Amino acid sequence: MPAYIIRRLLLIIPTLLGILLINFIIIQAAPGGPVEQMIAKLEGFDGATSRIAGGGAEVSVAGSSYRGAQGLDPELIGEIERLYGFDKPAPERFWIMLKNYVQLDFGESFFRDAKVTELIAEKLPVSISLGLWSTLITYLISIPLGIAKATRHGSPFDVWTSSAIILGYAIPAFLFAILLIVVFAGGSYFNWFPLRGLTSNNFDELSMLGKVSDYFWHLALPVTALVIGNFATLTLLTKNSFLDEINKQYVVTARAKGLTQHRVLYGHVFRNAMLLVIAGFPAAFLGIFFTGSMLIEVIFSLDGLGLLGFESIINRDYPVVFGTLFIFSLAGLVMKLISDITYTLVDPRIDFANREA
């Protein structure tokens, strides 16, 4: 196992390099970069990237390839290029970026006047809160519900819970979030929950118990919206895993020996049935943490990593785009390795090292 882990860790390096290279090529080819946006502001377009890319003036300053640069001093264009590092060819810029990333230097944002690491650290608590609690609650609901559905397969309980699960799965998380706001956050009916931020303005003045209550009070609606959209798949996976194990020969043998239903279910079936479910926890957390909360952050005015990544792409804030991409990709690869290790901890019979050999 240690040799397998070392090989996987070494494979992270070329994988990260490939991800960064592909995305670097795609982003460099996209119109409306930071230089174009600065030219748009100077020309009075207020950063309207689409107007520059699609409808800007075709006439350009001598030596400049940017649309919309008509009438601007070539020296000013050159200064803008140097400001954003575009005075160097693309391969050189990519090489400089890689050297900086090795030193964990992700640069500074073009438009926020802050280091990328500082921005990520500032937004991280929101995304961790949403991802961690929604994943934990999803597991706490889905596993018992899936087991109950498997042991009562075909019963009225299984039928109506399946109907509720399908209904919840069919409603997008952002739409359910809007419904929660309308009903419980002062929209049209009740004003029970706050609509903005992760904590109240007087958070520092509260007692420890008050801080904990205030924190979860603000999280109640966004976490509920995320859980509704994510627990269906895990519930059905748990149910199907248990049904598959319950029908196997070793369960029939255990029952024939006189073991109770509880002993058969939790002493023999649970470990095998929970293999995929438990081992998939790191990947599930990562999925909600990085990809599932952007719209929720926008709807509930939570300034997290999802919103930061979206705004950086819109504004062509390349240091933030590539810094967050690097960290997200690294976290994803590490979480995948942790998932494989979790498989072996849940079921020692699985040995990835011997399988690769």
Residue pairs with C-beta under 8 A, 6 or more apart in sequence:
1 341
1 344
1 351
1 352
1 353
3 353
4 352
4 353
4 356
5 337
5 341
7 356
8 337
8 340
9 337
12 330
12 333
12 334
15 329
15 333
16 326
16 329
16 330
16 333
17 98
19 325
19 329
20 94
20 97
20 98
20 101
20 322
20 325
20 326
20 329
21 94
23 322
23 325
24 90
24 94
24 97
24 322
27 316
27 318
27 321
27 322
28 90
30 316
31 49
31 52
31 53
31 54
32 49
32 50
32 52
32 53
32 316
33 84
33 86
33 316
33 318
34 84
34 86
34 110
34 111
34 315
34 316
34 317
34 318
35 66
35 77
35 80
35 81
35 84
35 86
36 49
36 52
36 53
36 56
36 66
36 67
36 68
37 47
37 49
37 52
37 315
37 316
38 80
38 83
38 84
39 52
39 66
39 68
39 69
39 72
39 77
39 80
40 46
40 47
40 48
40 49
40 51
40 52
40 56
40 68
41 47
42 72
42 76
43 68
43 71
43 72
45 51
45 52
45 68
47 315
49 316
51 68
52 66
52 67
52 68
53 67
56 67
56 68
57 67
57 68
57 69
57 70
58 67
59 70
60 66
60 67
60 69
60 70
61 69
61 70
61 71
61 72
61 73
61 74
61 77
62 74
63 74
63 77
64 72
64 74
64 77
66 77
69 77
78 87
81 87
84 110
84 318
85 93
85 96
86 93
88 96
97 107
97 322
100 106
100 107
101 326
104 117
106 115
106 116
106 117
106 319
106 322
106 323
106 326
107 115
107 116
107 319
107 323
108 114
108 115
108 116
108 319
109 115
109 116
109 119
109 312
109 317
109 319
109 320
110 315
110 316
110 317
110 318
110 319
110 320
111 315
111 317
112 119
112 317
112 320
116 319
116 320
116 323
116 324
117 323
119 308
119 320
120 305
120 308
120 323
120 324
120 327
123 303
123 304
123 305
123 307
123 308
124 304
124 305
125 198
126 198
126 297
126 302
126 303
126 304
126 305
127 289
127 290
127 293
127 297
127 304
127 305
127 306
128 289
129 198
129 215
129 219
130 219
130 222
130 223
130 226
130 288
130 289
130 293
130 296
130 297
130 302
130 304
131 285
131 286
131 288
131 289
131 290
131 292
131 293
132 285
132 289
133 219
133 223
134 223
134 226
134 227
134 230
134 288
134 292
134 293
135 281
135 284
135 285
135 288
135 289
137 223
137 227
138 226
138 227
138 230
138 231
138 234
138 284
138 288
139 234
139 277
139 281
139 284
141 227
141 231
141 235
142 231
142 234
142 235
142 237
142 238
143 234
143 238
143 274
143 277
145 161
145 231
145 235
145 238
146 234
146 235
146 236
146 237
146 238
146 239
146 241
146 242
146 277
147 238
147 239
147 242
147 265
148 157
148 161
149 157
149 158
149 161
149 162
149 235
149 239
150 238
150 239
150 240
150 242
150 243
150 246
151 242
151 246
151 261
151 265
152 158
153 239
153 243
165 231
165 232
165 235
165 236
166 232
168 176
168 228
168 229
168 231
168 232
169 229
169 232
169 233
171 228
171 229
172 229
173 225
173 226
173 228
173 229
173 230
173 292
173 295
173 296
174 225
174 295
174 296
174 299
176 224
176 225
176 228
176 229
177 221
177 222
177 225
177 295
177 296
177 299
177 300
178 299
180 193
180 221
180 224
180 225
181 187
181 195
181 221
181 299
181 300
182 188
182 189
183 189
183 190
184 190
184 191
184 192
184 193
184 221
185 191
185 192
185 193
185 194
185 195
185 221
186 195
193 217
193 218
193 220
193 221
194 200
194 217
194 218
195 300
195 301
196 300
196 301
197 218
197 301
197 302
198 215
198 218
198 219
198 302
199 211
199 214
199 215
199 218
200 206
200 214
200 218
203 211
203 214
206 214
221 300
222 293
222 296
222 297
222 299
222 300
222 302
225 296
225 299
226 288
226 292
226 293
226 296
229 292
230 284
230 288
230 292
234 277
234 284
237 276
237 277
238 273
238 274
238 277
241 273
241 274
241 275
241 276
241 277
242 269
242 273
244 273
245 251
245 269
245 272
245 273
246 269
250 268
251 264
251 268
251 269
254 263
254 264
254 268
255 264
259 267
259 268
271 346
271 347
272 347
274 346
275 343
275 346
275 347
278 342
278 346
279 339
279 340
279 342
279 343
279 346
280 339
281 339
281 342
282 335
282 336
282 338
282 339
282 342
283 335
283 336
283 339
285 335
286 331
286 332
286 335
290 305
290 306
290 328
290 331
290 332
291 306
293 302
293 304
293 306
294 306
294 307
294 309
294 310
295 306
296 302
296 306
297 303
297 304
297 306
297 307
298 307
298 310
305 324
308 320
308 324
309 320
309 321
309 324
311 317
312 320
312 321
312 324
313 321
340 352
343 350
343 352
344 350
344 351
344 352
